[in-house]
Amino acid sequence: MNAYLILLATLSLGIFSALPVVAAENAKETAYERVIRTGTLRCGYLTYPPLLMKDLKTGEMSGVAHDIMTEIGKRLSLDIEWTEEVGTDVMLQGIASGRYESFCVPMYVSSGRARVAYFSSPLYFSTTYIVTRADDHRFDANPMTLNDPQYKIATLEGEITSILAKQYFPKASAHSIPQIQGYGFLLKDVAIGKADATISDVISVSDYNKENDEKLRVVEPPFFKHEVAVSLPQDPNLKSMIDITIHEMLTDGWLERTLEEKYPDYWKQVVPVAKRYQSQE
């Protein structure tokens, strides 16, 4: 009997002593832990001037997103690696699957996107407009006139234009364009009359008008003002680290000063985030 008890105690001790090893082997490294261990933050991205440009010969990155992420990396002693170029329809999937830790091009924060990703503290607020043909003034007095089945609104599948159109103009007829065709077709289809309106920003419309005969216009004032941030995995430690760094960049004026100096046309169409110490009056 004593021998049996000794054997049972020995086996039990062996089983329980092995548990920490098994637990350690099964423990999955968090995004934050990986970033700290490797000293590198991997970025998913897409090129969209002036937010991000890529030199096709050298592969060198530039633009608003590049400058912001480079400064974040500098302050956190991290390398920023531009790991994978992706489309807007799959940009958050790469975060969930662990291919990169952030989609590093600032994007609109939305409730639908929040289901699958965290977002940093806002970098700024972006103003977006209803866009029509240059001679079309049907929506000037009341942009909500567009919320009617007789009007077509051009949107890009899986992109913010689609999200905003469904949220604000659910009754309008959708003129949906596949991701593979690209954002430029939204403006083109409005210009040639395939759609009555779309959603865009001043710089994109201005660039389009410079290159095309069919002219477009934005309906003043801006219809949308949304938080713009970088997306992150659902890891509170990584988000906290990035948030603190962004707050620091806002408080010491780096973000506003840099964007206003280097990208004045872009900065004119955004609304700065109020500094946390400023009066809310």
C-alpha positions as CSV (number, residue, x, y, z in Angstrom):
1,M,0.0,0.0,0.0
2,N,2.8,2.4,0.9
3,A,4.5,1.6,-2.4
4,Y,1.3,2.4,-4.3
5,L,1.0,5.7,-2.5
6,I,4.6,6.6,-3.2
7,L,4.1,5.7,-6.9
8,L,0.9,7.8,-7.1
9,A,2.6,10.8,-5.4
10,T,5.6,10.5,-7.8
11,L,3.4,10.4,-10.9
12,S,1.3,13.3,-9.6
13,L,4.4,15.4,-8.9
14,G,5.7,14.7,-12.4
15,I,2.4,15.7,-14.0
16,F,2.1,19.0,-12.1
17,S,5.7,19.9,-12.4
18,A,5.4,19.6,-16.2
19,L,2.4,21.9,-16.3
20,P,4.4,25.2,-16.3
21,V,6.5,23.9,-19.2
22,V,3.4,23.0,-21.2
23,A,1.8,26.4,-20.4
24,A,4.9,28.2,-21.4
25,E,5.1,26.3,-24.7
26,N,1.4,27.0,-25.4
27,A,1.6,30.7,-24.4
28,K,1.3,32.9,-27.5
29,E,3.5,35.9,-27.8
30,T,1.5,39.0,-27.9
31,A,2.0,41.7,-30.5
32,Y,3.5,44.0,-27.8
33,E,5.9,41.4,-26.7
34,R,7.0,40.7,-30.2
35,V,7.6,44.4,-31.0
36,I,9.7,44.8,-27.8
37,R,11.6,41.6,-28.4
38,T,12.5,42.3,-32.0
39,G,12.8,46.1,-31.7
40,T,10.7,46.4,-34.9
41,L,7.1,47.5,-35.6
42,R,5.9,45.9,-38.9
43,C,3.6,48.0,-41.1
44,G,1.0,47.1,-43.6
45,Y,0.4,49.9,-46.0
46,L,-1.0,51.2,-49.3
47,T,0.2,54.1,-51.4
48,Y,-2.1,57.1,-51.4
49,P,-0.5,60.6,-51.9
50,P,0.2,62.6,-49.9
51,L,-0.3,60.0,-47.1
52,L,2.2,57.6,-48.4
53,M,4.3,57.5,-51.6
54,K,6.8,54.8,-52.7
55,D,9.7,55.4,-55.1
56,L,9.4,52.6,-57.6
57,K,13.1,52.6,-58.4
58,T,14.5,52.7,-54.8
59,G,11.6,51.5,-52.8
60,E,12.0,54.5,-50.5
61,M,8.9,55.6,-48.6
62,S,7.8,59.2,-48.1
63,G,4.6,61.1,-47.1
64,V,2.6,61.9,-44.0
65,A,2.3,58.3,-42.8
66,H,6.0,57.7,-43.2
67,D,7.0,60.8,-41.3
68,I,4.5,60.0,-38.4
69,M,5.6,56.4,-38.1
70,T,9.3,57.3,-38.3
71,E,8.9,59.7,-35.4
72,I,7.0,57.2,-33.4
73,G,9.8,54.7,-34.0
74,K,12.4,57.2,-33.0
75,R,10.7,58.1,-29.7
76,L,10.2,54.4,-28.9
77,S,13.6,53.2,-30.1
78,L,11.9,51.0,-32.6
79,D,12.6,50.3,-36.3
80,I,9.7,50.8,-38.6
81,E,9.4,48.1,-41.3
82,W,7.1,48.6,-44.2
83,T,6.3,45.0,-44.5
84,E,3.4,44.4,-46.9
85,E,1.4,46.5,-49.4
86,V,-2.3,45.6,-49.3
87,G,-5.7,46.7,-50.5
88,T,-8.2,48.5,-48.4
89,D,-10.5,45.4,-48.4
90,V,-7.9,43.3,-46.6
91,M,-5.8,45.8,-44.7
92,L,-7.1,44.9,-41.2
93,Q,-6.9,41.1,-41.9
94,G,-3.1,41.3,-41.9
95,I,-3.2,42.7,-38.3
96,A,-5.5,39.9,-37.1
97,S,-3.4,37.2,-38.8
98,G,-0.1,38.6,-37.3
99,R,1.5,39.5,-40.7
100,Y,2.1,43.0,-39.3
101,E,1.4,44.9,-36.1
102,S,-0.2,48.0,-37.6
103,F,-1.7,49.3,-40.8
104,C,0.4,52.4,-40.6
105,V,-1.4,54.7,-43.1
106,P,-3.8,56.9,-41.1
107,M,-7.4,55.9,-41.7
108,Y,-10.9,56.8,-40.7
109,V,-12.0,55.3,-37.4
110,S,-15.4,53.6,-37.7
111,S,-17.5,51.3,-35.6
112,G,-17.4,48.5,-38.2
113,R,-13.6,48.5,-38.3
114,A,-13.5,48.6,-34.5
115,R,-15.0,45.1,-34.4
116,V,-11.7,43.6,-35.7
117,A,-9.0,46.1,-34.7
118,Y,-8.0,48.7,-32.1
119,F,-7.2,52.2,-33.1
120,S,-4.6,54.6,-31.8
121,S,-5.6,58.0,-30.3
122,P,-6.6,60.3,-33.1
123,L,-3.9,62.0,-35.0
124,Y,-6.3,64.7,-36.3
125,F,-9.8,64.9,-37.8
126,S,-10.2,64.7,-41.6
127,T,-12.8,66.7,-43.5
128,T,-14.5,64.9,-46.4
129,Y,-17.0,66.2,-48.9
130,I,-19.9,65.2,-51.2
131,V,-18.5,65.4,-54.7
132,T,-20.5,66.1,-57.9
133,R,-20.0,67.2,-61.4
134,A,-18.9,70.9,-61.7
135,D,-22.3,72.0,-63.1
136,D,-24.4,69.9,-60.6
137,H,-25.9,71.9,-57.7
138,R,-28.7,69.6,-56.7
139,F,-27.3,68.8,-53.3
140,D,-25.9,72.2,-52.3
141,A,-28.9,73.4,-50.2
142,N,-29.3,70.0,-48.4
143,P,-26.8,67.2,-49.0
144,M,-29.3,64.7,-47.5
145,T,-31.3,65.1,-50.7
146,L,-28.8,62.5,-52.0
147,N,-30.5,60.0,-49.7
148,D,-33.0,58.9,-52.3
149,P,-33.2,55.9,-54.6
150,Q,-33.3,58.1,-57.6
151,Y,-29.6,59.1,-57.0
152,K,-26.6,56.9,-57.4
153,I,-23.6,57.3,-55.1
154,A,-20.3,55.8,-56.2
155,T,-18.4,53.8,-53.6
156,L,-15.4,51.5,-53.5
157,E,-16.1,48.0,-52.1
158,G,-14.8,47.4,-48.6
159,E,-13.5,51.0,-48.3
160,I,-14.6,54.0,-46.2
161,T,-16.8,55.5,-49.0
162,S,-18.9,52.4,-48.8
163,I,-19.1,52.6,-45.0
164,L,-20.1,56.2,-45.0
165,A,-22.6,55.8,-47.8
166,K,-24.4,53.1,-46.0
167,Q,-24.4,55.0,-42.8
168,Y,-25.6,58.4,-44.1
169,F,-27.3,57.7,-47.4
170,P,-28.9,54.2,-47.0
171,K,-31.7,55.0,-49.4
172,A,-29.4,56.1,-52.2
173,S,-28.7,53.6,-55.0
174,A,-25.3,52.1,-54.7
175,H,-22.9,52.4,-57.6
176,S,-20.3,50.0,-56.2
177,I,-16.8,49.8,-57.8
178,P,-14.5,46.7,-57.3
179,Q,-11.3,47.3,-55.4
180,I,-9.3,46.2,-58.3
181,Q,-10.4,49.3,-60.3
182,G,-9.2,51.7,-57.7
183,Y,-10.3,54.9,-56.1
184,G,-9.8,57.0,-59.3
185,F,-12.8,55.3,-60.9
186,L,-15.1,56.8,-58.2
187,L,-14.4,60.3,-59.4
188,K,-14.4,59.3,-63.1
189,D,-17.8,57.7,-62.9
190,V,-19.3,60.8,-61.3
191,A,-17.6,63.0,-64.0
192,I,-19.0,61.0,-66.9
193,G,-22.5,60.6,-65.3
194,K,-22.5,57.0,-64.3
195,A,-23.1,58.2,-60.7
196,D,-24.6,61.4,-59.2
197,A,-22.1,61.8,-56.4
198,T,-19.3,60.3,-54.4
199,I,-17.3,61.0,-51.2
200,S,-13.8,62.4,-51.4
201,D,-11.4,65.1,-50.2
202,V,-10.3,68.4,-51.7
203,I,-6.8,67.3,-52.7
204,S,-8.1,64.2,-54.6
205,V,-10.7,66.3,-56.5
206,S,-8.1,69.0,-57.3
207,D,-5.7,66.4,-58.6
208,Y,-8.4,64.9,-60.7
209,N,-9.4,68.2,-62.3
210,K,-5.8,68.9,-63.2
211,E,-5.6,65.8,-65.3
212,N,-9.1,65.5,-66.8
213,D,-11.4,67.5,-69.0
214,E,-14.6,66.5,-67.1
215,K,-14.5,68.7,-64.0
216,L,-15.8,68.0,-60.5
217,R,-16.5,70.1,-57.4
218,V,-16.9,69.6,-53.7
219,V,-20.1,70.6,-52.0
220,E,-19.3,73.0,-49.3
221,P,-19.2,72.9,-46.3
222,P,-17.5,69.5,-45.5
223,F,-20.1,66.9,-44.8
224,F,-18.0,64.5,-42.8
225,K,-15.4,65.1,-40.0
226,H,-13.9,61.9,-38.7
227,E,-11.1,60.8,-36.4
228,V,-8.0,59.6,-38.3
229,A,-5.7,57.1,-36.6
230,V,-3.5,54.1,-37.2
231,S,-5.0,50.7,-36.7
232,L,-3.5,48.2,-34.3
233,P,-4.1,44.6,-33.0
234,Q,-6.4,44.1,-30.1
235,D,-3.5,44.3,-27.7
236,P,-4.0,46.9,-24.9
237,N,-0.3,47.1,-24.1
238,L,0.7,47.9,-27.7
239,K,-2.1,50.4,-28.0
240,S,-1.1,52.1,-24.7
241,M,2.5,52.5,-25.9
242,I,1.5,54.0,-29.2
243,D,-1.2,56.3,-27.6
244,I,1.3,57.7,-25.2
245,T,3.7,58.5,-28.0
246,I,1.0,60.2,-30.1
247,H,-0.1,62.3,-27.1
248,E,3.5,63.4,-26.7
249,M,3.8,64.3,-30.3
250,L,0.6,66.3,-30.1
251,T,1.4,68.0,-26.9
252,D,4.9,69.2,-27.9
253,G,3.6,70.3,-31.3
254,W,5.7,68.0,-33.5
255,L,2.7,66.6,-35.5
256,E,1.1,70.0,-36.2
257,R,4.4,71.7,-37.0
258,T,5.7,69.0,-39.3
259,L,2.5,68.5,-41.3
260,E,1.9,72.2,-41.7
261,E,5.5,72.8,-42.9
262,K,5.8,69.8,-45.2
263,Y,2.2,69.2,-46.4
264,P,0.5,72.6,-46.2
265,D,-2.2,71.8,-48.7
266,Y,-3.1,68.6,-46.9
267,W,-3.0,70.3,-43.5
268,K,-5.5,72.9,-44.6
269,Q,-8.2,70.2,-45.0
270,V,-7.7,68.6,-41.5
271,V,-8.9,69.7,-38.1
272,P,-6.1,69.5,-35.4
273,V,-6.8,67.6,-32.2
274,A,-7.0,69.9,-29.2
275,K,-4.1,69.6,-26.9
276,R,-5.1,67.9,-23.7
277,Y,-4.2,70.8,-21.4
278,Q,-6.1,73.3,-23.4
279,S,-9.4,74.7,-22.1
280,Q,-12.5,73.1,-23.6
281,E,-14.4,76.3,-23.5
